[in-house]
Amino acid sequence: MQVFTLLVETGRAPDDGLPEGATGAALLCYAAAKDEATAVRETVEVLKVAGLSPLEVQSYGARAEREEAGEDISEDDAALMDRALAENAVIVAQATPFYD
């Protein structure tokens, strides 16, 4: 299992919990999975079950790949990645609403 960093763009859906006036959101997610395709598929499914409307997913790769590339991962993000791996979960680390 690895932890993948995904950026998911969502549109609006009824009862999605996004702020009034938002047209969608960008969600930074950490997903534990055996490979990138599984991470993307499971993240989209979890977000749909949560009432969101995923439109596009961009992967930034596995944690090990990011570290090998020299990316600096903060302690907070590392802790969330560790939690995703320990719980075999998808964790939304940050949500940024979009407005017109």
C-alpha positions as CSV (number, residue, x, y, z in Angstrom):
1,M,0.0,0.0,0.0
2,Q,1.1,3.5,-0.8
3,V,-0.4,7.0,-0.1
4,F,-1.2,9.1,-3.2
5,T,-1.8,12.8,-3.3
6,L,-4.8,13.7,-5.4
7,L,-6.3,17.1,-6.3
8,V,-10.1,16.6,-7.1
9,E,-12.2,19.3,-8.7
10,T,-15.9,19.1,-7.8
11,G,-19.0,20.7,-9.2
12,R,-22.1,21.4,-7.2
13,A,-24.6,18.8,-6.1
14,P,-27.7,19.0,-3.9
15,D,-26.7,18.9,-0.2
16,D,-23.0,18.9,-1.0
17,G,-22.1,21.0,2.0
18,L,-20.2,23.6,0.0
19,P,-20.7,27.3,1.0
20,E,-23.6,29.2,-0.5
21,G,-22.6,30.9,-3.8
22,A,-19.7,28.4,-4.4
23,T,-19.6,26.9,-7.9
24,G,-17.5,24.0,-6.9
25,A,-14.3,23.2,-5.0
26,A,-10.8,21.8,-5.1
27,L,-10.1,19.1,-2.6
28,L,-6.6,18.0,-1.7
29,C,-6.9,14.3,-0.7
30,Y,-4.5,11.6,0.5
31,A,-5.6,8.2,-0.5
32,A,-4.1,4.8,0.5
33,A,-4.2,2.3,-2.3
34,K,-2.1,-0.4,-4.0
35,D,-1.7,1.8,-7.1
36,E,-2.6,5.1,-8.6
37,A,-5.7,3.9,-10.6
38,T,-7.2,2.4,-7.4
39,A,-6.5,5.5,-5.4
40,V,-8.3,7.6,-8.0
41,R,-11.2,5.2,-8.3
42,E,-11.7,4.8,-4.6
43,T,-11.4,8.6,-3.9
44,V,-14.1,9.4,-6.5
45,E,-16.4,6.8,-5.0
46,V,-15.9,8.1,-1.5
47,L,-16.6,11.6,-2.6
48,K,-19.8,10.6,-4.5
49,V,-21.0,8.7,-1.4
50,A,-20.4,11.9,0.6
51,G,-22.7,13.8,-1.8
52,L,-20.1,15.6,-3.8
53,S,-19.8,15.7,-7.6
54,P,-16.2,14.9,-8.7
55,L,-15.4,16.3,-12.1
56,E,-11.6,15.9,-12.5
57,V,-8.8,14.2,-10.6
58,Q,-5.1,15.1,-10.9
59,S,-2.5,12.8,-9.2
60,Y,0.7,14.2,-7.8
61,G,2.0,10.6,-7.2
62,A,2.8,8.4,-4.3
63,R,4.4,9.8,-1.2
64,A,7.7,8.0,-1.8
65,E,7.8,9.4,-5.4
66,R,7.3,12.9,-4.1
67,E,10.0,12.5,-1.5
68,E,12.4,11.1,-4.0
69,A,11.8,14.1,-6.2
70,G,12.8,16.3,-3.4
71,E,9.4,17.7,-2.4
72,D,9.2,19.0,1.1
73,I,6.2,17.4,2.9
74,S,5.2,19.2,6.1
75,E,4.8,17.4,9.4
76,D,1.0,18.0,9.3
77,D,0.7,16.5,5.8
78,A,3.0,13.6,6.7
79,A,0.7,12.9,9.7
80,L,-2.4,12.9,7.5
81,M,-0.6,10.6,5.0
82,D,0.4,8.2,7.9
83,R,-3.2,8.2,9.0
84,A,-4.6,7.4,5.6
85,L,-2.2,4.5,5.3
86,A,-3.0,3.2,8.8
87,E,-6.7,3.4,8.3
88,N,-6.7,2.4,4.6
89,A,-8.7,5.6,4.0
90,V,-9.2,8.7,1.8
91,I,-8.6,11.8,3.8
92,V,-9.6,15.3,2.5
93,A,-6.8,17.5,3.8
94,Q,-8.0,20.8,2.4
95,A,-11.1,22.1,0.6
96,T,-11.0,25.3,-1.4
97,P,-14.4,26.5,-2.7
98,F,-14.6,28.2,-6.1
99,Y,-16.7,31.3,-6.8
100,D,-17.5,33.1,-10.0
